Amino acid sequence: MFNIIKQNGNTSYGIKKYLCDTTADFEELKKKEKATPGSTVFVAETGNSYVLNNNGEYIALPQGGGGSSAVDCYWQFF
């Protein structure tokens, strides 16, 4: 799946959403896949979510605690 977003007047194409079964799959993805900043990864094994920043680093998204959060709502539609 891919998305197109517009932020600060700039349009970004090729933003992807990945689903990895394991952390090992995620590590392999980081080595092989050339994703666009803003692309996201969900690792089923851990329940962790990551977003690729402009420096090429995957940053962990905060996990909700107790009630629903924006991140929880985001992944409901993934």
N, CA, C, O and CB atoms as a CASP TS submission, in Angstrom:
PFRMAT TS
TARGET T0000
AUTHOR 0000-0000-0000
METHOD Language model
MODEL 1
PARENT N/A
ATOM      1  N   MET     1       0.844  -1.169   0.000  1.00  0.00           N
ATOM      2  CA  MET     1       0.000   0.000   0.000  1.00  0.00           C
ATOM      3  C   MET     1       0.890   1.232   0.000  1.00  0.00           C
ATOM      4  O   MET     1       1.963   1.220   0.603  1.00  0.00           O
ATOM      5  CB  MET     1      -0.960  -0.002   1.212  1.00  0.00           C
ATOM      6  N   PHE     2       0.458   2.294  -0.667  1.00  0.00           N
ATOM      7  CA  PHE     2       1.201   3.538  -0.595  1.00  0.00           C
ATOM      8  C   PHE     2       0.241   4.697  -0.456  1.00  0.00           C
ATOM      9  O   PHE     2      -0.941   4.597  -0.786  1.00  0.00           O
ATOM     10  CB  PHE     2       2.090   3.718  -1.828  1.00  0.00           C
ATOM     11  N   ASN     3       0.778   5.805   0.042  1.00  0.00           N
ATOM     12  CA  ASN     3      -0.020   7.001   0.270  1.00  0.00           C
ATOM     13  C   ASN     3       0.677   8.198  -0.335  1.00  0.00           C
ATOM     14  O   ASN     3       1.875   8.157  -0.618  1.00  0.00           O
ATOM     15  CB  ASN     3      -0.268   7.221   1.769  1.00  0.00           C
ATOM     16  N   ILE     4      -0.065   9.247  -0.529  1.00  0.00           N
ATOM     17  CA  ILE     4       0.466  10.532  -0.944  1.00  0.00           C
ATOM     18  C   ILE     4       0.047  11.536   0.120  1.00  0.00           C
ATOM     19  O   ILE     4      -1.128  11.616   0.478  1.00  0.00           O
ATOM     20  CB  ILE     4      -0.046  10.947  -2.378  1.00  0.00           C
ATOM     21  N   ILE     5       1.019  12.309   0.629  1.00  0.00           N
ATOM     22  CA  ILE     5       0.676  13.318   1.624  1.00  0.00           C
ATOM     23  C   ILE     5       1.199  14.676   1.176  1.00  0.00           C
ATOM     24  O   ILE     5       2.122  14.768   0.367  1.00  0.00           O
ATOM     25  CB  ILE     5       1.249  12.944   3.009  1.00  0.00           C
ATOM     26  N   LYS     6       0.599  15.716   1.712  1.00  0.00           N
ATOM     27  CA  LYS     6       1.056  17.065   1.452  1.00  0.00           C
ATOM     28  C   LYS     6       1.263  17.740   2.801  1.00  0.00           C
ATOM     29  O   LYS     6       0.368  17.761   3.645  1.00  0.00           O
ATOM     30  CB  LYS     6       0.040  17.858   0.558  1.00  0.00           C
ATOM     31  N   GLN     7       2.462  18.291   2.988  1.00  0.00           N
ATOM     32  CA  GLN     7       2.795  18.926   4.256  1.00  0.00           C
ATOM     33  C   GLN     7       3.609  20.169   3.960  1.00  0.00           C
ATOM     34  O   GLN     7       4.590  20.112   3.219  1.00  0.00           O
ATOM     35  CB  GLN     7       3.572  17.956   5.196  1.00  0.00           C
ATOM     36  N   ASN     8       3.210  21.278   4.527  1.00  0.00           N
ATOM     37  CA  ASN     8       3.897  22.556   4.323  1.00  0.00           C
ATOM     38  C   ASN     8       4.048  22.894   2.843  1.00  0.00           C
ATOM     39  O   ASN     8       5.063  23.452   2.427  1.00  0.00           O
ATOM     40  CB  ASN     8       5.267  22.524   4.984  1.00  0.00           C
ATOM     41  N   GLY     9       3.044  22.556   2.061  1.00  0.00           N
ATOM     42  CA  GLY     9       3.057  22.862   0.642  1.00  0.00           C
ATOM     43  C   GLY     9       3.865  21.909  -0.214  1.00  0.00           C
ATOM     44  O   GLY     9       3.936  22.081  -1.430  1.00  0.00           O
ATOM     45  N   ASN    10       4.480  20.899   0.403  1.00  0.00           N
ATOM     46  CA  ASN    10       5.276  19.910  -0.334  1.00  0.00           C
ATOM     47  C   ASN    10       4.505  18.598  -0.420  1.00  0.00           C
ATOM     48  O   ASN    10       3.967  18.116   0.577  1.00  0.00           O
ATOM     49  CB  ASN    10       6.660  19.685   0.346  1.00  0.00           C
ATOM     50  N   THR    11       4.459  18.032  -1.610  1.00  0.00           N
ATOM     51  CA  THR    11       3.777  16.762  -1.813  1.00  0.00           C
ATOM     52  C   THR    11       4.798  15.636  -1.792  1.00  0.00           C
ATOM     53  O   THR    11       5.821  15.707  -2.474  1.00  0.00           O
ATOM     54  CB  THR    11       2.985  16.763  -3.143  1.00  0.00           C
ATOM     55  N   SER    12       4.520  14.587  -1.004  1.00  0.00           N
ATOM     56  CA  SER    12       5.392  13.420  -0.922  1.00  0.00           C
ATOM     57  C   SER    12       4.656  12.217  -1.485  1.00  0.00           C
ATOM     58  O   SER    12       3.512  11.945  -1.122  1.00  0.00           O
ATOM     59  CB  SER    12       5.845  13.156   0.541  1.00  0.00           C
ATOM     60  N   TYR    13       5.326  11.503  -2.375  1.00  0.00           N
ATOM     61  CA  TYR    13       4.752  10.330  -3.014  1.00  0.00           C
ATOM     62  C   TYR    13       5.466   9.078  -2.510  1.00  0.00           C
ATOM     63  O   TYR    13       6.598   9.145  -2.032  1.00  0.00           O
ATOM     64  CB  TYR    13       4.851  10.437  -4.555  1.00  0.00           C
ATOM     65  N   GLY    14       4.800   7.960  -2.622  1.00  0.00           N
ATOM     66  CA  GLY    14       5.453   6.687  -2.319  1.00  0.00           C
ATOM     67  C   GLY    14       5.571   6.371  -0.850  1.00  0.00           C
ATOM     68  O   GLY    14       6.394   5.540  -0.466  1.00  0.00           O
ATOM     69  N   ILE    15       4.782   7.001  -0.026  1.00  0.00           N
ATOM     70  CA  ILE    15       4.800   6.684   1.402  1.00  0.00           C
ATOM     71  C   ILE    15       4.089   5.350   1.584  1.00  0.00           C
ATOM     72  O   ILE    15       2.950   5.176   1.152  1.00  0.00           O
ATOM     73  CB  ILE    15       4.119   7.819   2.260  1.00  0.00           C
ATOM     74  N   LYS    16       4.783   4.404   2.233  1.00  0.00           N
ATOM     75  CA  LYS    16       4.271   3.039   2.329  1.00  0.00           C
ATOM     76  C   LYS    16       3.979   2.652   3.763  1.00  0.00           C
ATOM     77  O   LYS    16       4.510   3.238   4.706  1.00  0.00           O
ATOM     78  CB  LYS    16       5.256   2.061   1.724  1.00  0.00           C
ATOM     79  N   LYS    17       3.124   1.654   3.909  1.00  0.00           N
ATOM     80  CA  LYS    17       2.814   1.040   5.202  1.00  0.00           C
ATOM     81  C   LYS    17       3.241  -0.420   5.115  1.00  0.00           C
ATOM     82  O   LYS    17       2.813  -1.147   4.219  1.00  0.00           O
ATOM     83  CB  LYS    17       1.275   1.175   5.567  1.00  0.00           C
ATOM     84  N   TYR    18       4.087  -0.842   6.051  1.00  0.00           N
ATOM     85  CA  TYR    18       4.586  -2.209   6.064  1.00  0.00           C
ATOM     86  C   TYR    18       4.066  -2.944   7.292  1.00  0.00           C
ATOM     87  O   TYR    18       3.857  -2.341   8.344  1.00  0.00           O
ATOM     88  CB  TYR    18       6.123  -2.228   6.035  1.00  0.00           C
ATOM     89  N   LEU    19       3.865  -4.223   7.152  1.00  0.00           N
ATOM     90  CA  LEU    19       3.500  -5.093   8.267  1.00  0.00           C
ATOM     91  C   LEU    19       4.548  -6.202   8.311  1.00  0.00           C
ATOM     92  O   LEU    19       4.659  -6.997   7.378  1.00  0.00           O
ATOM     93  CB  LEU    19       2.029  -5.678   8.108  1.00  0.00           C
ATOM     94  N   CYS    20       5.315  -6.250   9.403  1.00  0.00           N
ATOM     95  CA  CYS    20       6.338  -7.281   9.589  1.00  0.00           C
ATOM     96  C   CYS    20       5.861  -8.251  10.660  1.00  0.00           C
ATOM     97  O   CYS    20       5.287  -7.838  11.668  1.00  0.00           O
ATOM     98  CB  CYS    20       7.715  -6.652   9.981  1.00  0.00           C
ATOM     99  N   ASP    21       6.095  -9.528  10.443  1.00  0.00           N
ATOM    100  CA  ASP    21       5.715 -10.534  11.432  1.00  0.00           C
ATOM    101  C   ASP    21       6.616 -10.488  12.659  1.00  0.00           C
ATOM    102  O   ASP    21       6.140 -10.604  13.788  1.00  0.00           O
ATOM    103  CB  ASP    21       5.759 -11.921  10.814  1.00  0.00           C
ATOM    104  N   THR    22       7.927 -10.316  12.435  1.00  0.00           N
ATOM    105  CA  THR    22       8.890 -10.375  13.534  1.00  0.00           C
ATOM    106  C   THR    22       9.840  -9.182  13.489  1.00  0.00           C
ATOM    107  O   THR    22       9.910  -8.459  12.495  1.00  0.00           O
ATOM    108  CB  THR    22       9.685 -11.686  13.480  1.00  0.00           C
ATOM    109  N   THR    23      10.574  -8.992  14.596  1.00  0.00           N
ATOM    110  CA  THR    23      11.595  -7.955  14.643  1.00  0.00           C
ATOM    111  C   THR    23      12.686  -8.240  13.624  1.00  0.00           C
ATOM    112  O   THR    23      13.233  -7.315  13.023  1.00  0.00           O
ATOM    113  CB  THR    23      12.193  -7.849  16.050  1.00  0.00           C
ATOM    114  N   ALA    24      13.006  -9.519  13.425  1.00  0.00           N
ATOM    115  CA  ALA    24      14.007  -9.895  12.425  1.00  0.00           C
ATOM    116  C   ALA    24      13.559  -9.466  11.020  1.00  0.00           C
ATOM    117  O   ALA    24      14.376  -9.004  10.223  1.00  0.00           O
ATOM    118  CB  ALA    24      14.259 -11.420  12.464  1.00  0.00           C
ATOM    119  N   ASP    25      12.277  -9.618  10.722  1.00  0.00           N
ATOM    120  CA  ASP    25      11.742  -9.164   9.433  1.00  0.00           C
ATOM    121  C   ASP    25      11.905  -7.649   9.285  1.00  0.00           C
ATOM    122  O   ASP    25      12.240  -7.160   8.206  1.00  0.00           O
ATOM    123  CB  ASP    25      10.252  -9.557   9.296  1.00  0.00           C
ATOM    124  N   PHE    26      11.668  -6.913  10.368  1.00  0.00           N
ATOM    125  CA  PHE    26      11.811  -5.462  10.361  1.00  0.00           C
ATOM    126  C   PHE    26      13.266  -5.073  10.101  1.00  0.00           C
ATOM    127  O   PHE    26      13.530  -4.165   9.313  1.00  0.00           O
ATOM    128  CB  PHE    26      11.323  -4.864  11.696  1.00  0.00           C
ATOM    129  N   GLU    27      14.206  -5.746  10.750  1.00  0.00           N
ATOM    130  CA  GLU    27      15.630  -5.465  10.537  1.00  0.00           C
ATOM    131  C   GLU    27      16.021  -5.726   9.080  1.00  0.00           C
ATOM    132  O   GLU    27      16.788  -4.962   8.494  1.00  0.00           O
ATOM    133  CB  GLU    27      16.498  -6.323  11.483  1.00  0.00           C
ATOM    134  N   GLU    28      15.500  -6.788   8.509  1.00  0.00           N
ATOM    135  CA  GLU    28      15.773  -7.109   7.102  1.00  0.00           C
ATOM    136  C   GLU    28      15.163  -6.056   6.175  1.00  0.00           C
ATOM    137  O   GLU    28      15.781  -5.659   5.187  1.00  0.00           O
ATOM    138  CB  GLU    28      15.221  -8.508   6.752  1.00  0.00           C
ATOM    139  N   LEU    29      13.962  -5.613   6.495  1.00  0.00           N
ATOM    140  CA  LEU    29      13.287  -4.574   5.715  1.00  0.00           C
ATOM    141  C   LEU    29      14.128  -3.299   5.688  1.00  0.00           C
ATOM    142  O   LEU    29      14.283  -2.677   4.637  1.00  0.00           O
ATOM    143  CB  LEU    29      11.886  -4.280   6.297  1.00  0.00           C
ATOM    144  N   LYS    30      14.671  -2.910   6.842  1.00  0.00           N
ATOM    145  CA  LYS    30      15.470  -1.690   6.926  1.00  0.00           C
ATOM    146  C   LYS    30      16.711  -1.768   6.035  1.00  0.00           C
ATOM    147  O   LYS    30      17.158  -0.752   5.504  1.00  0.00           O
ATOM    148  CB  LYS    30      15.883  -1.431   8.375  1.00  0.00           C
ATOM    149  N   LYS    31      17.264  -2.962   5.871  1.00  0.00           N
ATOM    150  CA  LYS    31      18.467  -3.132   5.043  1.00  0.00           C
ATOM    151  C   LYS    31      18.148  -3.100   3.550  1.00  0.00           C
ATOM    152  O   LYS    31      18.940  -2.586   2.760  1.00  0.00           O
ATOM    153  CB  LYS    31      19.159  -4.447   5.389  1.00  0.00           C
ATOM    154  N   LYS    32      17.004  -3.640   3.159  1.00  0.00           N
ATOM    155  CA  LYS    32      16.695  -3.856   1.741  1.00  0.00           C
ATOM    156  C   LYS    32      15.791  -2.806   1.106  1.00  0.00           C
ATOM    157  O   LYS    32      15.942  -2.489  -0.074  1.00  0.00           O
ATOM    158  CB  LYS    32      16.060  -5.179   1.582  1.00  0.00           C
ATOM    159  N   GLU    33      14.860  -2.268   1.876  1.00  0.00           N
ATOM    160  CA  GLU    33      13.824  -1.404   1.310  1.00  0.00           C
ATOM    161  C   GLU    33      14.241   0.067   1.403  1.00  0.00           C
ATOM    162  O   GLU    33      14.685   0.527   2.455  1.00  0.00           O
ATOM    163  CB  GLU    33      12.479  -1.628   2.037  1.00  0.00           C
ATOM    164  N   LYS    34      14.096   0.796   0.299  1.00  0.00           N
ATOM    165  CA  LYS    34      14.368   2.233   0.263  1.00  0.00           C
ATOM    166  C   LYS    34      13.032   2.969   0.374  1.00  0.00           C
ATOM    167  O   LYS    34      12.443   3.358  -0.635  1.00  0.00           O
ATOM    168  CB  LYS    34      15.137   2.641  -1.052  1.00  0.00           C
ATOM    169  N   ALA    35      12.570   3.154   1.587  1.00  0.00           N
ATOM    170  CA  ALA    35      11.270   3.774   1.825  1.00  0.00           C
ATOM    171  C   ALA    35      11.390   5.298   1.847  1.00  0.00           C
ATOM    172  O   ALA    35      12.473   5.849   2.044  1.00  0.00           O
ATOM    173  CB  ALA    35      10.671   3.268   3.146  1.00  0.00           C
ATOM    174  N   THR    36      10.272   5.952   1.644  1.00  0.00           N
ATOM    175  CA  THR    36      10.166   7.405   1.683  1.00  0.00           C
ATOM    176  C   THR    36       9.885   7.849   3.114  1.00  0.00           C
ATOM    177  O   THR    36       9.127   7.181   3.819  1.00  0.00           O
ATOM    178  CB  THR    36       9.055   7.908   0.721  1.00  0.00           C
ATOM    179  N   PRO    37      10.480   8.970   3.570  1.00  0.00           N
ATOM    180  CA  PRO    37      10.146   9.479   4.902  1.00  0.00           C
ATOM    181  C   PRO    37       8.638   9.621   5.067  1.00  0.00           C
ATOM    182  O   PRO    37       7.938  10.085   4.166  1.00  0.00           O
ATOM    183  CB  PRO    37      10.834  10.830   5.151  1.00  0.00           C
ATOM    184  N   GLY    38       8.155   9.215   6.230  1.00  0.00           N
ATOM    185  CA  GLY    38       6.719   9.196   6.503  1.00  0.00           C
ATOM    186  C   GLY    38       6.146   7.798   6.397  1.00  0.00           C
ATOM    187  O   GLY    38       5.026   7.547   6.841  1.00  0.00           O
ATOM    188  N   SER    39       6.920   6.870   5.801  1.00  0.00           N
ATOM    189  CA  SER    39       6.477   5.476   5.712  1.00  0.00           C
ATOM    190  C   SER    39       6.435   4.873   7.112  1.00  0.00           C
ATOM    191  O   SER    39       7.218   5.258   7.981  1.00  0.00           O
ATOM    192  CB  SER    39       7.417   4.646   4.784  1.00  0.00           C
ATOM    193  N   THR    40       5.528   3.935   7.329  1.00  0.00           N
ATOM    194  CA  THR    40       5.344   3.352   8.652  1.00  0.00           C
ATOM    195  C   THR    40       5.487   1.833   8.616  1.00  0.00           C
ATOM    196  O   THR    40       5.270   1.188   7.590  1.00  0.00           O
ATOM    197  CB  THR    40       3.980   3.735   9.212  1.00  0.00           C
ATOM    198  N   VAL    41       5.859   1.287   9.772  1.00  0.00           N
ATOM    199  CA  VAL    41       6.024  -0.155   9.932  1.00  0.00           C
ATOM    200  C   VAL    41       5.321  -0.572  11.223  1.00  0.00           C
ATOM    201  O   VAL    41       5.459   0.085  12.255  1.00  0.00           O
ATOM    202  CB  VAL    41       7.543  -0.559   9.955  1.00  0.00           C
ATOM    203  N   PHE    42       4.570  -1.663  11.154  1.00  0.00           N
ATOM    204  CA  PHE    42       3.987  -2.281  12.339  1.00  0.00           C
ATOM    205  C   PHE    42       4.604  -3.664  12.468  1.00  0.00           C
ATOM    206  O   PHE    42       4.583  -4.444  11.516  1.00  0.00           O
ATOM    207  CB  PHE    42       2.415  -2.353  12.250  1.00  0.00           C
ATOM    208  N   VAL    43       5.161  -3.980  13.655  1.00  0.00           N
ATOM    209  CA  VAL    43       5.766  -5.290  13.911  1.00  0.00           C
ATOM    210  C   VAL    43       4.788  -6.088  14.769  1.00  0.00           C
ATOM    211  O   VAL    43       4.577  -5.776  15.941  1.00  0.00           O
ATOM    212  CB  VAL    43       7.173  -5.155  14.621  1.00  0.00           C
ATOM    213  N   ALA    44       4.195  -7.120  14.172  1.00  0.00           N
ATOM    214  CA  ALA    44       3.147  -7.899  14.848  1.00  0.00           C
ATOM    215  C   ALA    44       3.667  -8.595  16.107  1.00  0.00           C
ATOM    216  O   ALA    44       2.954  -8.677  17.107  1.00  0.00           O
ATOM    217  CB  ALA    44       2.567  -8.938  13.889  1.00  0.00           C
ATOM    218  N   GLU    45       4.891  -9.091  16.065  1.00  0.00           N
ATOM    219  CA  GLU    45       5.474  -9.824  17.187  1.00  0.00           C
ATOM    220  C   GLU    45       5.500  -8.997  18.479  1.00  0.00           C
ATOM    221  O   GLU    45       5.259  -9.525  19.564  1.00  0.00           O
ATOM    222  CB  GLU    45       6.884 -10.266  16.834  1.00  0.00           C
ATOM    223  N   THR    46       5.793  -7.708  18.353  1.00  0.00           N
ATOM    224  CA  THR    46       5.942  -6.845  19.526  1.00  0.00           C
ATOM    225  C   THR    46       4.797  -5.851  19.704  1.00  0.00           C
ATOM    226  O   THR    46       4.583  -5.336  20.802  1.00  0.00           O
ATOM    227  CB  THR    46       7.235  -6.095  19.435  1.00  0.00           C
ATOM    228  N   GLY    47       4.063  -5.583  18.625  1.00  0.00           N
ATOM    229  CA  GLY    47       3.025  -4.565  18.669  1.00  0.00           C
ATOM    230  C   GLY    47       3.587  -3.157  18.529  1.00  0.00           C
ATOM    231  O   GLY    47       2.862  -2.180  18.711  1.00  0.00           O
ATOM    232  N   ASN    48       4.874  -3.046  18.204  1.00  0.00           N
ATOM    233  CA  ASN    48       5.510  -1.734  18.059  1.00  0.00           C
ATOM    234  C   ASN    48       5.282  -1.169  16.664  1.00  0.00           C
ATOM    235  O   ASN    48       5.194  -1.905  15.681  1.00  0.00           O
ATOM    236  CB  ASN    48       7.013  -1.830  18.347  1.00  0.00           C
ATOM    237  N   SER    49       5.188   0.157  16.604  1.00  0.00           N
ATOM    238  CA  SER    49       4.999   0.882  15.350  1.00  0.00           C
ATOM    239  C   SER    49       6.144   1.869  15.178  1.00  0.00           C
ATOM    240  O   SER    49       6.636   2.440  16.152  1.00  0.00           O
ATOM    241  CB  SER    49       3.623   1.615  15.323  1.00  0.00           C
ATOM    242  N   TYR    50       6.564   2.065  13.934  1.00  0.00           N
ATOM    243  CA  TYR    50       7.676   2.955  13.635  1.00  0.00           C
ATOM    244  C   TYR    50       7.335   3.825  12.435  1.00  0.00           C
ATOM    245  O   TYR    50       6.552   3.439  11.567  1.00  0.00           O
ATOM    246  CB  TYR    50       8.962   2.153  13.373  1.00  0.00           C
ATOM    247  N   VAL    51       7.944   5.016  12.405  1.00  0.00           N
ATOM    248  CA  VAL    51       7.811   5.906  11.251  1.00  0.00           C
ATOM    249  C   VAL    51       9.219   6.309  10.817  1.00  0.00           C
ATOM    250  O   VAL    51      10.092   6.550  11.650  1.00  0.00           O
ATOM    251  CB  VAL    51       6.928   7.174  11.590  1.00  0.00           C
ATOM    252  N   LEU    52       9.426   6.378   9.493  1.00  0.00           N
ATOM    253  CA  LEU    52      10.723   6.751   8.943  1.00  0.00           C
ATOM    254  C   LEU    52      10.830   8.265   8.895  1.00  0.00           C
ATOM    255  O   LEU    52       9.990   8.931   8.290  1.00  0.00           O
ATOM    256  CB  LEU    52      10.928   6.142   7.536  1.00  0.00           C
ATOM    257  N   ASN    53      11.874   8.817   9.539  1.00  0.00           N
ATOM    258  CA  ASN    53      12.033  10.274   9.541  1.00  0.00           C
ATOM    259  C   ASN    53      12.883  10.724   8.352  1.00  0.00           C
ATOM    260  O   ASN    53      13.317   9.906   7.541  1.00  0.00           O
ATOM    261  CB  ASN    53      12.674  10.748  10.864  1.00  0.00           C
ATOM    262  N   ASN    54      13.112  12.027   8.261  1.00  0.00           N
ATOM    263  CA  ASN    54      13.859  12.593   7.125  1.00  0.00           C
ATOM    264  C   ASN    54      15.341  12.254   7.163  1.00  0.00           C
ATOM    265  O   ASN    54      16.042  12.464   6.173  1.00  0.00           O
ATOM    266  CB  ASN    54      13.695  14.095   7.096  1.00  0.00           C
ATOM    267  N   ASN    55      15.834  11.733   8.284  1.00  0.00           N
ATOM    268  CA  ASN    55      17.235  11.329   8.399  1.00  0.00           C
ATOM    269  C   ASN    55      17.430   9.857   8.065  1.00  0.00           C
ATOM    270  O   ASN    55      18.535   9.333   8.204  1.00  0.00           O
ATOM    271  CB  ASN    55      17.747  11.609   9.800  1.00  0.00           C
ATOM    272  N   GLY    56      16.367   9.185   7.626  1.00  0.00           N
ATOM    273  CA  GLY    56      16.461   7.770   7.282  1.00  0.00           C
ATOM    274  C   GLY    56      16.444   6.842   8.480  1.00  0.00           C
ATOM    275  O   GLY    56      16.865   5.690   8.376  1.00  0.00           O
ATOM    276  N   GLU    57      15.958   7.330   9.625  1.00  0.00           N
ATOM    277  CA  GLU    57      15.891   6.534  10.850  1.00  0.00           C
ATOM    278  C   GLU    57      14.438   6.190  11.160  1.00  0.00           C
ATOM    279  O   GLU    57      13.549   7.033  11.038  1.00  0.00           O
ATOM    280  CB  GLU    57      16.537   7.293  12.039  1.00  0.00           C
ATOM    281  N   TYR    58      14.211   4.955  11.558  1.00  0.00           N
ATOM    282  CA  TYR    58      12.870   4.559  11.999  1.00  0.00           C
ATOM    283  C   TYR    58      12.724   4.927  13.463  1.00  0.00           C
ATOM    284  O   TYR    58      13.505   4.480  14.303  1.00  0.00           O
ATOM    285  CB  TYR    58      12.621   3.029  11.779  1.00  0.00           C
ATOM    286  N   ILE    59      11.733   5.733  13.766  1.00  0.00           N
ATOM    287  CA  ILE    59      11.476   6.204  15.120  1.00  0.00           C
ATOM    288  C   ILE    59      10.248   5.479  15.662  1.00  0.00           C
ATOM    289  O   ILE    59       9.212   5.409  15.002  1.00  0.00           O
ATOM    290  CB  ILE    59      11.274   7.752  15.149  1.00  0.00           C
ATOM    291  N   ALA    60      10.380   4.937  16.883  1.00  0.00           N
ATOM    292  CA  ALA    60       9.259   4.230  17.517  1.00  0.00           C
ATOM    293  C   ALA    60       8.151   5.214  17.847  1.00  0.00           C
ATOM    294  O   ALA    60       8.405   6.278  18.412  1.00  0.00           O
ATOM    295  CB  ALA    60       9.721   3.490  18.797  1.00  0.00           C
ATOM    296  N   LEU    61       6.922   4.858  17.495  1.00  0.00           N
ATOM    297  CA  LEU    61       5.763   5.664  17.861  1.00  0.00           C
ATOM    298  C   LEU    61       5.332   5.262  19.261  1.00  0.00           C
ATOM    299  O   LEU    61       5.414   4.086  19.617  1.00  0.00           O
ATOM    300  CB  LEU    61       4.593   5.486  16.838  1.00  0.00           C
ATOM    301  N   PRO    62       4.875   6.214  20.059  1.00  0.00           N
ATOM    302  CA  PRO    62       4.434   5.868  21.414  1.00  0.00           C
ATOM    303  C   PRO    62       3.238   4.920  21.380  1.00  0.00           C
ATOM    304  O   PRO    62       2.354   5.038  20.532  1.00  0.00           O
ATOM    305  CB  PRO    62       4.076   7.136  22.200  1.00  0.00           C
ATOM    306  N   GLN    63       3.234   3.986  22.316  1.00  0.00           N
ATOM    307  CA  GLN    63       2.109   3.058  22.427  1.00  0.00           C
ATOM    308  C   GLN    63       1.102   3.646  23.401  1.00  0.00           C
ATOM    309  O   GLN    63       1.466   4.271  24.397  1.00  0.00           O
ATOM    310  CB  GLN    63       2.578   1.639  22.894  1.00  0.00           C
ATOM    311  N   GLY    64      -0.173   3.434  23.091  1.00  0.00           N
ATOM    312  CA  GLY    64      -1.227   3.933  23.963  1.00  0.00           C
ATOM    313  C   GLY    64      -1.228   3.195  25.292  1.00  0.00           C
ATOM    314  O   GLY    64      -0.884   2.014  25.356  1.00  0.00           O
ATOM    315  N   GLY    65      -1.610   3.882  26.331  1.00  0.00           N
ATOM    316  CA  GLY    65      -1.666   3.256  27.642  1.00  0.00           C
ATOM    317  C   GLY    65      -3.037   3.451  28.255  1.00  0.00           C
ATOM    318  O   GLY    65      -3.351   4.543  28.727  1.00  0.00           O
ATOM    319  N   GLY    66      -3.843   2.434  28.257  1.00  0.00           N
ATOM    320  CA  GLY    66      -5.165   2.543  28.876  1.00  0.00           C
ATOM    321  C   GLY    66      -6.233   2.909  27.879  1.00  0.00           C
ATOM    322  O   GLY    66      -6.919   2.035  27.348  1.00  0.00           O
ATOM    323  N   GLY    67      -6.383   4.196  27.619  1.00  0.00           N
ATOM    324  CA  GLY    67      -7.410   4.642  26.680  1.00  0.00           C
ATOM    325  C   GLY    67      -6.885   4.657  25.270  1.00  0.00           C
ATOM    326  O   GLY    67      -5.727   4.318  25.026  1.00  0.00           O
ATOM    327  N   SER    68      -7.730   5.047  24.339  1.00  0.00           N
ATOM    328  CA  SER    68      -7.273   5.084  22.956  1.00  0.00           C
ATOM    329  C   SER    68      -6.490   6.371  22.724  1.00  0.00           C
ATOM    330  O   SER    68      -6.715   7.374  23.400  1.00  0.00           O
ATOM    331  CB  SER    68      -8.469   4.979  21.969  1.00  0.00           C
ATOM    332  N   SER    69      -5.588   6.336  21.785  1.00  0.00           N
ATOM    333  CA  SER    69      -4.792   7.501  21.434  1.00  0.00           C
ATOM    334  C   SER    69      -4.834   7.670  19.921  1.00  0.00           C
ATOM    335  O   SER    69      -5.423   6.858  19.208  1.00  0.00           O
ATOM    336  CB  SER    69      -3.325   7.363  21.946  1.00  0.00           C
ATOM    337  N   ALA    70      -4.207   8.727  19.450  1.00  0.00           N
ATOM    338  CA  ALA    70      -4.161   8.947  18.001  1.00  0.00           C
ATOM    339  C   ALA    70      -3.466   7.785  17.306  1.00  0.00           C
ATOM    340  O   ALA    70      -3.868   7.385  16.213  1.00  0.00           O
ATOM    341  CB  ALA    70      -3.441  10.269  17.673  1.00  0.00           C
ATOM    342  N   VAL    71      -2.418   7.236  17.935  1.00  0.00           N
ATOM    343  CA  VAL    71      -1.699   6.109  17.330  1.00  0.00           C
ATOM    344  C   VAL    71      -2.608   4.892  17.274  1.00  0.00           C
ATOM    345  O   VAL    71      -2.644   4.200  16.257  1.00  0.00           O
ATOM    346  CB  VAL    71      -0.407   5.782  18.124  1.00  0.00           C
ATOM    347  N   ASP    72      -3.351   4.615  18.358  1.00  0.00           N
ATOM    348  CA  ASP    72      -4.279   3.480  18.357  1.00  0.00           C
ATOM    349  C   ASP    72      -5.296   3.622  17.228  1.00  0.00           C
ATOM    350  O   ASP    72      -5.577   2.661  16.512  1.00  0.00           O
ATOM    351  CB  ASP    72      -5.002   3.369  19.714  1.00  0.00           C
ATOM    352  N   CYS    73      -5.839   4.812  17.077  1.00  0.00           N
ATOM    353  CA  CYS    73      -6.840   5.042  16.038  1.00  0.00           C
ATOM    354  C   CYS    73      -6.224   4.879  14.656  1.00  0.00           C
ATOM    355  O   CYS    73      -6.864   4.337  13.755  1.00  0.00           O
ATOM    356  CB  CYS    73      -7.458   6.441  16.183  1.00  0.00           C
ATOM    357  N   TYR    74      -4.996   5.337  14.478  1.00  0.00           N
ATOM    358  CA  TYR    74      -4.314   5.214  13.191  1.00  0.00           C
ATOM    359  C   TYR    74      -4.215   3.762  12.779  1.00  0.00           C
ATOM    360  O   TYR    74      -4.522   3.419  11.637  1.00  0.00           O
ATOM    361  CB  TYR    74      -2.921   5.841  13.253  1.00  0.00           C
ATOM    362  N   TRP    75      -3.787   2.896  13.698  1.00  0.00           N
ATOM    363  CA  TRP    75      -3.565   1.498  13.346  1.00  0.00           C
ATOM    364  C   TRP    75      -4.856   0.731  13.181  1.00  0.00           C
ATOM    365  O   TRP    75      -4.845  -0.342  12.577  1.00  0.00           O
ATOM    366  CB  TRP    75      -2.718   0.832  14.387  1.00  0.00           C
ATOM    367  N   GLN    76      -5.976   1.234  13.691  1.00  0.00           N
ATOM    368  CA  GLN    76      -7.245   0.560  13.461  1.00  0.00           C
ATOM    369  C   GLN    76      -7.590   0.569  11.976  1.00  0.00           C
ATOM    370  O   GLN    76      -8.298  -0.319  11.501  1.00  0.00           O
ATOM    371  CB  GLN    76      -8.362   1.225  14.275  1.00  0.00           C
ATOM    372  N   PHE    77      -7.105   1.549  11.251  1.00  0.00           N
ATOM    373  CA  PHE    77      -7.416   1.663   9.831  1.00  0.00           C
ATOM    374  C   PHE    77      -6.324   1.100   8.950  1.00  0.00           C
ATOM    375  O   PHE    77      -6.450   1.128   7.726  1.00  0.00           O
ATOM    376  CB  PHE    77      -7.660   3.095   9.472  1.00  0.00           C
ATOM    377  N   PHE    78      -5.259   0.591   9.538  1.00  0.00           N
ATOM    378  CA  PHE    78      -4.146  -0.003   8.784  1.00  0.00           C
ATOM    379  C   PHE    78      -4.604  -1.301   8.231  1.00  0.00           C
ATOM    380  O   PHE    78      -3.838  -1.988   7.556  1.00  0.00           O
ATOM    381  CB  PHE    78      -2.888  -0.198   9.655  1.00  0.00           C
TER
END
